[in-house]
Amino acid sequence: MKIGARQKFYKMHSLGNDFMVLDGVTHEIVPDPARIKAWSCRHTGIGFDQLLVIAPPNEPNADFSYLIFNADGSEAEQCGNGTRCVAALSRLIGLTKKEHLIWQSLAGEFETKIQGDRISTTMTVPEFDPPSIPFDPRHAQPKTEHSYTIEAANQRFEITPVSMGNPHAVIFVDELLSLDVETLGSALTDHAAFPQRSNIEFCQVVDHQFARLRVFERGVGETQACGTGACAAVAAARLSDRVIDRVKVSLPGGKLHIQWPGAGAPILMTGPANLIYEGEIVIR
């Protein structure tokens, strides 16, 4: 992207988790961390949680590659809500006519399927093995087989570390609304137990089929919704017998439907995707 060139972009959201999306199939995109950070500013830029890029695939069985960059310019492995936005946009702007798509990401291959105004994403299999998350148990105390106690912000937290292609730490709470998610999330995301930092989920299980969730996203802060966070929370809750295999997850921005049969199976996530507007930005 040359200085002075005009770059077309699409502003999208899913449940208030908002994105700037670029078409890297018909235009060459070379993401620059400083530029992404400037674009993400809600006062002087476009404003978004993540920048998403639809790019050509590297494998013959895939339809597209999927690149994700956080608001601070760092690259992320996966963004669940973003999967639905890029799936919807790829059809909307004529990159494909298919309803069932195969995508490549840093987290691995995944699939999306458009079903009317809802889009389902077959996510990765949840991973609880500490090195694969990555999670360093030397900086924590074991609690159960999959949970640990760590200290942050002068408090002790019981966490369940889990990877959905990106690292998460799920914390179950009795009351969600009054939590200072920004302060606690900031302290926990950079904890020494997470060598690549972590997304932090605060989850209140209401019953076996319904949970409330607030998420502090690594490199972003608290967001209105987080798809991989919802998947991680349900996986951790199901692992500890708090929920059944189909769960409605309520986030500040809206609700997601998560389905997980159990160990060794991928998670199916279903929700909406919306185009807000499209525009052009001058490269500076």
SVG drawing of the C-alpha trace seen along z (x, -y; Angstrom):
<svg xmlns="http://www.w3.org/2000/svg" viewBox="-33 -12 41 49">
<polyline fill="none" stroke="black" stroke-width="0.4" points="0.0,0.0 1.7,-3.2 1.5,-6.5 -1.3,-8.5 -3.1,-5.5 -6.8,-4.9 -7.7,-1.7 -11.4,-0.6 -12.6,0.9 -15.7,2.4 -16.9,1.7 -18.7,4.7 -19.8,6.0 -21.2,9.1 -22.9,8.5 -21.1,5.2 -17.6,6.8 -16.6,4.5 -14.1,4.9 -12.4,3.1 -12.4,5.7 -10.1,5.5 -10.3,7.5 -6.8,8.9 -7.9,11.2 -8.4,8.5 -5.9,6.0 -2.5,6.6 -2.6,5.9 0.6,5.4 -0.5,4.8 1.5,2.3 1.2,2.5 1.5,-1.3 -1.0,-2.0 -3.5,0.6 -3.2,-1.0 -3.9,-4.5 -6.9,-3.2 -8.3,-1.5 -8.5,-4.7 -12.2,-5.6 -11.4,-9.3 -9.1,-9.9 -9.4,-6.8 -12.1,-4.3 -12.3,-2.6 -12.5,1.2 -11.6,4.2 -9.8,6.1 -8.7,5.6 -9.6,8.6 -8.2,9.5 -9.7,11.9 -6.7,13.2 -6.0,15.9 -5.5,19.4 -2.2,21.3 -3.8,24.7 -5.9,26.1 -8.7,27.3 -9.3,23.9 -11.4,21.0 -9.6,18.2 -7.0,17.3 -8.1,15.2 -5.8,12.7 -6.6,11.0 -4.9,8.0 -5.7,6.6 -6.3,2.9 -2.8,2.6 -1.4,3.9 -0.5,7.3 -1.5,10.4 -4.0,12.8 -4.5,16.5 -8.3,16.5 -11.4,14.3 -14.7,16.2 -17.1,13.3 -14.9,12.2 -15.3,15.6 -18.9,14.8 -18.2,11.3 -15.6,12.4 -17.9,15.2 -20.8,12.8 -18.6,10.2 -17.0,12.6 -20.4,13.3 -21.6,9.7 -18.7,8.3 -18.7,11.2 -15.6,13.1 -17.6,16.3 -21.1,17.6 -20.7,20.5 -22.5,20.8 -20.1,23.3 -16.5,22.1 -13.2,23.5 -10.8,21.0 -7.1,21.0 -5.9,19.1 -3.0,19.1 -5.2,21.3 -5.7,23.8 -8.4,24.6 -12.1,23.9 -15.4,23.9 -18.3,21.4 -21.8,22.0 -24.3,19.3 -27.9,20.2 -30.1,17.2 -29.3,14.4 -27.3,16.7 -23.8,18.1 -22.3,21.1 -18.6,21.6 -17.0,25.0 -14.2,24.0 -11.2,25.9 -11.2,28.7 -10.6,27.0 -7.1,27.7 -6.4,28.0 -2.8,29.1 -0.7,26.3 2.1,26.2 -0.4,26.0 -2.3,23.1 0.4,21.8 0.1,21.8 3.1,22.1 1.9,23.9 5.1,23.0 3.5,19.6 0.3,21.1 -1.0,23.6 -2.9,26.7 -6.6,26.7 -8.2,29.6 -7.1,31.5 -7.7,28.5 -7.9,25.5 -5.3,23.5 -5.0,20.6 -3.1,17.5 -2.6,14.1 -3.2,10.8 -4.4,7.3 -3.9,8.4 -6.5,11.1 -6.5,14.9 -8.4,16.3 -9.3,19.9 -8.8,20.2 -9.3,22.8 -6.7,22.3 -8.0,23.3 -6.9,22.8 -9.4,22.1 -6.5,21.6 -5.7,18.6 -5.1,18.6 -7.9,18.1 -8.4,18.2 -11.9,18.8 -12.9,17.6 -16.3,18.6 -18.1,15.9 -21.3,15.7 -22.1,12.1 -20.9,10.6 -22.4,7.1 -20.4,5.3 -17.0,6.7 -14.3,4.3 -13.4,6.3 -11.0,3.6 -8.8,3.6 -8.9,7.3 -8.5,8.2 -5.5,5.9 -3.7,7.6 -4.5,11.1 -3.9,10.9 -0.2,10.1 0.3,12.6 3.6,14.6 1.6,17.8 0.7,16.7 3.9,16.4 1.8,15.0 -0.7,13.2 -4.3,14.4 -7.9,13.5 -9.7,13.5 -13.3,14.7 -15.5,13.9 -18.4,16.4 -21.6,16.6 -23.4,19.9 -27.1,19.3 -28.3,22.9 -27.2,25.9 -28.2,24.2 -27.5,20.5 -24.4,18.5 -23.5,14.8 -20.0,13.7 -17.8,10.7 -14.4,10.8 -11.2,8.9 -9.5,9.5 -5.7,9.6 -4.5,6.5 -7.9,4.9 -9.6,4.6 -13.2,5.5 -15.3,6.0 -19.0,6.3 -18.6,9.9 -15.9,12.5 -16.7,15.7 -13.6,17.7 -14.2,16.5 -17.7,17.9 -16.4,21.2 -13.7,21.3 -16.1,20.6 -18.5,23.3 -15.7,25.8 -14.4,25.0 -18.0,25.1 -18.8,28.4 -15.5,29.9 -16.5,29.1 -20.1,30.4 -21.7,26.9 -23.5,27.0 -24.8,29.5 -23.8,29.8 -25.9,26.9 -25.6,23.5 -26.8,20.0 -24.2,17.4 -25.2,13.9 -22.6,11.2 -23.0,7.4 -23.6,7.2 -26.0,10.1 -26.3,13.9 -24.3,16.7 -25.3,20.4 -22.5,22.8 -22.6,26.5 -19.9,28.9 -20.4,32.7 -17.3,33.1 -13.6,34.0 -12.0,34.5 -14.8,32.8 -14.8,29.3 -17.1,26.5 -20.0,25.2 -20.7,21.5 -23.8,19.8 -24.6,16.0 -25.1,13.0 -22.9,10.7 -23.6,7.2 -22.2,4.7 -22.3,1.2 -20.8,-0.8 -18.0,-0.9 -15.6,-3.6 -12.1,-4.6 -9.1,-5.7 -6.0,-7.5 -2.8,-5.7 -0.5,-8.0"/>
</svg>
